[in-house]
Amino acid sequence: EWHKAKVEAMTLDLALLRSVQHFAQAFKAKNLSLHMLVCNAAAFALPWSLTKDGLETTFQVNHLGHFYLVQLLQDVLCRSAPARVVVVSSESHRFTDISDSSGKLDFSRLSPSKNDYWAMLAYNRSKLCNILFSNELHRRLSPRGVTSNAVHPGNMMYSSIHRNWWVYTLLFTLARPFTKSM
């Protein structure tokens, strides 16, 4: 019976595309339905670093890993319809763009070099990619019974996402009394 299905824990490292691929293969091997996929993992205020795949870490963890996972599981989502993908983004997506001066996508902004890196901008850009991805996914898959929504959770739930730099911890602490709470 579907409601009694026991699913063992599976691990996924979004900073390693091979891990994403192995996770998707392992999930597919279980031959389970997938009615809800929440893409919620994120990195914030990381110092510049590259993943083993050669991409800037914030971009890969916050966006590309989720994007790849959804692409690999797209057939399962469609077969499981009705299904939904929820992409957790951020209001910070409003404070950046990923286009060059002519309006074309600038790939160097997605995975910048160390000299062009600023942690907050990398986070903002990854979250803009989340929004654009969710919108396009919805456009393509909603006719097949799969909806996609991007959401901004706000500062309602405390997390330690800002733990990598004390300045962000201070800013989050000062802003907290002026934001909505549960």
C-alpha positions in Angstrom: 0.0 0.0 0.0 1.4 3.4 -1.0 0.8 5.0 2.4 2.8 2.3 4.2 5.8 2.5 1.9 9.0 2.8 3.9 11.7 4.8 2.2 15.2 4.5 3.6 17.4 7.5 3.9 19.2 8.6 0.8 22.0 11.2 0.7 22.6 13.9 -1.8 25.5 16.3 -2.1 24.5 19.2 -4.3 28.1 20.3 -4.6 28.9 17.2 -6.6 26.9 16.6 -9.8 27.9 12.9 -9.7 26.2 12.6 -6.3 23.0 14.2 -7.8 23.1 11.7 -10.6 23.6 8.8 -8.3 20.8 10.0 -6.1 18.4 10.2 -9.0 19.4 6.8 -10.3 18.9 5.3 -6.8 15.5 7.0 -6.5 14.3 5.7 -9.9 15.5 2.2 -9.0 13.0 2.2 -6.1 10.2 2.7 -8.7 8.3 5.1 -6.4 5.9 7.9 -7.3 7.1 11.5 -6.7 4.3 13.9 -6.1 6.3 16.6 -4.3 9.9 17.7 -4.7 11.1 20.6 -2.5 14.4 22.2 -3.6 15.4 23.9 -0.4 19.1 23.5 0.3 21.2 26.6 0.1 24.6 28.1 0.9 25.0 31.7 1.9 28.0 34.0 2.4 30.6 31.4 1.5 34.1 32.4 0.7 34.9 31.8 -3.0 35.6 28.2 -3.8 35.1 25.8 -6.7 33.3 22.5 -6.5 34.9 19.3 -7.8 32.9 20.0 -10.9 34.8 23.3 -11.4 31.9 25.6 -10.7 31.5 28.3 -8.1 30.1 26.6 -5.0 27.2 28.9 -4.2 25.8 28.7 -7.7 26.2 24.9 -7.9 24.7 24.2 -4.4 21.9 26.8 -4.6 20.8 26.4 -8.2 22.6 24.0 -10.5 22.4 20.9 -8.2 18.6 21.4 -7.9 18.2 22.1 -11.6 20.1 18.9 -12.5 18.1 16.9 -9.9 14.8 18.1 -11.4 15.9 17.4 -14.9 16.9 13.8 -13.9 13.6 13.2 -12.1 11.4 15.0 -14.6 10.1 11.7 -16.1 9.2 10.4 -12.6 7.4 13.7 -11.8 5.4 13.5 -15.0 4.5 9.9 -14.5 3.4 10.7 -10.9 1.2 13.6 -11.9 -0.3 15.4 -10.2 3.0 16.5 -8.9 4.6 19.7 -7.7 8.1 21.2 -7.5 8.7 23.8 -4.9 11.9 25.9 -5.3 12.8 27.9 -2.3 14.3 31.2 -3.4 14.7 34.6 -1.8 13.6 38.2 -2.1 17.3 38.9 -2.7 16.8 37.8 -6.3 15.5 41.3 -7.0 18.9 42.9 -6.3 20.8 41.4 -9.2 20.7 40.4 -12.8 22.5 37.8 -14.9 22.5 39.6 -18.2 25.3 41.6 -19.8 24.9 45.2 -21.0 23.2 44.0 -24.2 20.7 42.0 -22.3 22.2 38.5 -23.1 22.8 35.9 -20.4 26.3 36.4 -19.0 27.5 33.0 -18.0 30.5 34.5 -16.2 28.1 36.0 -13.7 26.8 32.6 -12.7 30.1 31.0 -11.8 32.4 34.0 -11.4 36.2 34.0 -11.0 37.7 34.7 -7.6 38.4 38.3 -8.6 34.8 38.9 -9.7 33.3 37.2 -6.6 31.2 38.8 -3.9 29.3 36.3 -1.7 26.1 38.3 -1.5 25.9 38.8 -5.2 26.6 35.1 -5.8 23.7 34.2 -3.5 21.4 36.8 -5.2 22.2 35.5 -8.6 21.7 31.8 -7.6 18.3 32.8 -6.3 17.4 34.6 -9.5 18.2 31.5 -11.3 15.9 29.6 -9.0 13.0 31.9 -9.9 13.7 31.7 -13.7 14.0 28.0 -13.5 10.8 27.5 -11.6 8.9 29.7 -14.0 10.2 27.9 -17.1 9.6 24.5 -15.5 6.0 25.4 -14.8 5.5 26.6 -18.3 6.9 23.4 -19.8 5.5 20.8 -17.4 2.1 22.2 -16.2 0.4 20.8 -19.3 1.6 17.4 -18.1 0.3 17.8 -14.6 3.4 19.0 -12.9 3.3 22.5 -11.3 6.3 24.5 -10.1 6.3 27.3 -7.7 9.2 29.5 -6.4 8.7 30.7 -2.8 10.4 33.1 -0.5 10.3 31.9 3.1 11.1 35.2 4.6 12.8 35.5 7.9 10.0 33.5 9.6 12.0 30.5 10.6 15.4 30.9 12.1 18.2 29.1 10.3 21.9 29.4 10.5 22.4 30.0 6.8 24.3 33.2 7.7 26.8 31.4 10.0 29.8 31.8 7.6 30.4 35.5 8.3 29.8 37.4 11.4 28.6 40.6 9.6 25.7 38.7 8.1 24.9 37.2 11.5 24.8 40.7 13.0 22.6 42.0 10.1 20.2 39.1 10.4 20.0 39.6 14.2 19.3 43.3 13.9 16.7 42.8 11.2 14.8 40.0 13.0 12.6 42.2 15.2 11.3 44.0 12.1 10.4 41.0 10.1 7.4 38.7 10.3 7.5 35.7 12.6 5.4 32.6 13.2 
